[in-house]
Amino acid sequence: MLVAVLAPKLQPVTVTNVGGILTIANSLMDTSLTLSNGAWSARLGGSPILSNLSGSIGGVTTNGFQTYQEVDINNAFGTGKRVVLTLNAGGSLTVEMYDNEYFFTAQLQRSGATGTCSISGSFNFGAPRTVMVWGNRDGWDIGRPQVRVFGYPPSNPWQPNWNRSEFAIAIQDIGSLANPVDDRPGMLIGSLGIDALDPRCQFDTASNGMTFRAESGVDASGRAIPFCFMVAPADKLVEHMEHYASLLGIQNNVHFTTWIPCGTCTWDSYGDNVSSMSVVEMANAMVSTRLREYGYTVLQIDDGWQHGVRESGSWWANRKFNGTPDPNFPDPNVRPFATVDNNAMRGIADFIRSRGLVPGLWIGPLVDADCPDWRGWCWGIQNPSFDPSGGGRTYRLDLPIVRDYLTDLADKITNAGRWNFEYIKSDFMYNGQGNIAARRGAYLALRQGMRAGTHMLYSNANQWLAINAVDSNRANDDVGYGSDGQSPFDYRQQTYTVTPAIRCVYQWCFNRKIWINDYDQVHQRAPLTMGQARIWSVLVGLSGGLILSGDRFWDRAEMEGTFTGTFEARLNLLKVTAPSYGVAARPIDLFHHVSTYATATNAGFPQVYVVPVDKPWGRSYILNVMNWNGAASLNKQINLP
C-alpha cells in the first residue's frame, strides 16, 4: 500500500471583512481588527495568541477606524498585503503581513504628532512558569543583549529594567532552568527603523502570559518607527530571530564592507608601549609564521601610537612612531609633534602594505582626555571650541565644527594621498555630548570622511545608533588572560577573561545582517591550557565575524609557558581558525541558560551551536557542543532547521 503524506498547503495573505471585522491572514497566523471600536487580536495556527492590542500616537488611540485600504506588496521582505486603516480621530495605522511568515509589522502616523508613540497588547501563552528574556537592560548595557530570567533581579537599582530593552526584546517560557522544555510559543518585538527615535520594547507579567509594549518617538512628519511583532513556535524562535535581523537590514538598506578583517592587534602584545619597531616585528612574524597565507592580513595598530594620553585629541604620531619634532618649540621632549598632517604614519602604513598586509589604526575620536593645562607631561586641550561650555574636553557632537573635524580626521587616516590606512577601529564611542540624533550624526560624519572600502570597527557605545555608519561592532567587552590571579576561564569575571567573547554569542543573529560581529581578540598562549585555547579558537571561528589574534604568536616561550612542546599546536590553532566563514553559529539552546557563570546544574551559556553549510549539491550542518562547566554528560535533542 502506498501512503502519501501531504504537507500543509501554504496560502498567500488574504484580507477579508466579515461583519466589520477585518482579518489579515496567511497560512501560519492572522490578525483581526474590529473597525467600529478598534479591538485588535492575533492567532497562531488558528489558536488565540495576542489580544487587547492597541496603539497611541499624539494623544490619539486606535479605538476605531473610518476606512481602510489594502494593496498587494512585493518587496525584499516577500509578497503579501499592506492594509492602511484611517483612525477615527485622525492619523493612520499601517499593518503589513507576508506570505508564510510568523510576523506582522505595524506603524502609526499622525500629522503634527509629537512625544511618544506606542503599541501594546497581551501575549497569551499560559500561566508563566520560567520566562527567559533576551534583550539589553534599558539604559544600562549600551545595546548588548543578554539572556536572563524574567524579573531578575527583583530589586536592584544597579541592574534595572530586565523587562525593558532598547530596540528589540524576545521571550520564551521554558518551564524550568533545571529541565527546560520548548513547548510554548515565543515572541520577539523589534524596531524596523534606525532613525534616532529611541525605540524601546518591554514585557510585563500577566496571569495568562505577558503584556507587551513597543514605543518610539515620532519624526517631523508625525511618523513613528515601524515595529515587527513576531510570534513563532518555541523550536523556531531562535531561527526566526535571525530572520528579524535580516528584515532590519533589508528595511534600512544596511551595507558594510564585503571583506571580513582577519589579522592581528598590537594591544595585548605591547599595550601602549607599542612602537614602530613593534609593528615591524609583528608584520615580519605574520609573514615568517605563514599566518598571512592562512588569511591573517590585517595589522591593527592599537592605542599608543598617538601623541598625548589615550584620547588626546592629538591624532598624529608620537616619537615612538617617528613623529616629526616641531623646531619652533624649545623643548622637543614636551611638545614635539605639532605637525598635524605629518607623514610618519603614512610611512608605517606603507611598510605594512609592503609586507602584503592591510594597515589598520585605532582612534578614540570623541573626547580630549588630556590635562587642562600645559604642564610638561601633557599636551593640553587641542580643540576648546569643540565644547564652549566645558573647555573642549568632551566634544559637542551637534556642532558643525566637530562634525567637520571628524570627517577630516577619517579622511586624513584613510585617504590614499594622506596616511592611506584601510581599516579604523573607533573606540570609546560613548564619549561626547549630545542626544541620540547628535551622536548618530557624529558617527555618520566619521564614515563620510573614509575612502570607499575602508572597514570601520566600532566599540564601546550604544550599538543601535551605529547601524549603517559602521561595518563591524564589538559585541561585548574586552577579553584577556585574567588578572589579579583570575583564571582566563573564570566566568564570574565580566572583563579580561574569555567571558566577554562568550557573551558575544547573544548577538549571533545580527552578524552580516546589520553589521559584522567582533568577539575581540582570540588567544592561544599560556596560561591557557590546550583545551582552553581550543575552545577559544572554536568560539571565535564559529562567530562568522572578525578574527584578530592578540598574542605574540611568534614567541615560543610566551606561547608555551609551562606547557612545554605546545608551540606548534597553538600556532596551528590560529591557522585553522581563519579565514572567517562569514556565517555565525546558531545557539540552539539560547533560552535554556542565563548569561552568567556556570554552575553544577546549568551551564551559564548556550552549549549547542549549529552552522548551516550551503553547497551547490545541498545543505549540511556543523554541530558544535561546548562543555562550559565540565559536566560529565549532556543529553539534548536537536531539531535542525
C-alpha angles and dihedrals in degrees: 000000000000116000119195118205110202123203117229111275111251115223129201119241115286132192118208133175113204117171093338094309110121114206124191109192144171128178094277107037144358139201125208131200126190106221097208100055106009096246105168131189142150139214133208115211089345095307122111110256109152125041142165092033114172139157137213131195129167092348093308122113134201093251094136143346133232100200142342138210128202128200134178114248129202112176141129090294091059135254125318145103136301116204120191114196121194112224118231091236095043134280130067145260116214118199123186127189128179133208115276096354133133095222146061129197128225132191133177127209134177125166111245094014118146136175123034130346121201143183117196141170147135128286106209110199098135137273107333118254113168108344117193120207126206112197145082125278108259109258093357117073101044088237099307108137125220134175120246140159110267111262096023119168096025093204124003121131091203093059106038134173107015087166094055124067139179115247101343142018136180134190138191131180107225100177097237139350091235093056109015119193132186100219103123132061120257131215137217126192116190142164117250093194130076097195114127093260098121101242115201134177133194146175129209130190123264135174094257100031130305140320118226140198134190119191142172142160122264129243128235092278092054094254120142126208116276115243131207116225108196124182117178139167109273095252090053103045097089091049091049093050084069088052090054090054089051091051091051091052093047094046092055100034089239114194135181136165117299092224122078111214117240121175144081138310126210098214104087091038100047109004113198089332088080115132139177088268089055088056091050090050094049095044093050090048091052087058100039095049089047092237087132089061090054093055104274098133107138120086109193114198104209134196114326103059096088130081117256127014127327099292098020102152083233103110102181134094122288124215092275087063096045096261114182115255118233106240091201094064115082097217113045091187091066107040107005103145113063095135099102097189099037121154099237095102091043088059091051091050091049091052093051090049091049088063090057093258137123116247117227131180136201122223138170099202108169103073143032107228097177122115118280094239140053103255115149097256096057138052101222135227110321104192113028091166089065090074111021093180098046105038098259100291101112110037122232099234094199094061116104090220090060093047090050090049092053092048092050092046091055091046092050092053099042108026110113089225094053125033097336101210116159101201133045129191109203109199136187090023091164087080125098131061127268145080123284093274091054091047094050089047090055092052091050091049090055090049091048091062096053119097116244113282096025112140116225120198113198124204144177104014143085103306102206093060091062098057109129091009097074137040102213136020132210098237097202143350133307119300125210148153094276127265139226091027095312120145115241085235097050097125093195090071112090097202142025094031133078090275098090090053091052091050090056085074089079088071096049090116094064097054111122091351102080099355141342114268122238116201091186122242122344115224133202105161129103137306080054114090115230089257092053091046090052092050091051091050093049092047093054093039090056091051095081087214141089120339115201123166116217098187134100084242093177094057108092096190094051095044094049102037105168092341095090117199097023100104097100092044092051092048089049090055088060091050096050092046091066147114105037113250090211096225118097119225113249114236098224094190095044095137096043096077139047117234096249137094121306125268133191092264105035131028109229095227138042111286105190123063130180128195118191112219114200120199131168089261095051146286128305132173137232111212120198128183121197118203097200098166101037095250115179094231143001125210111191134153113218122202107199117214 
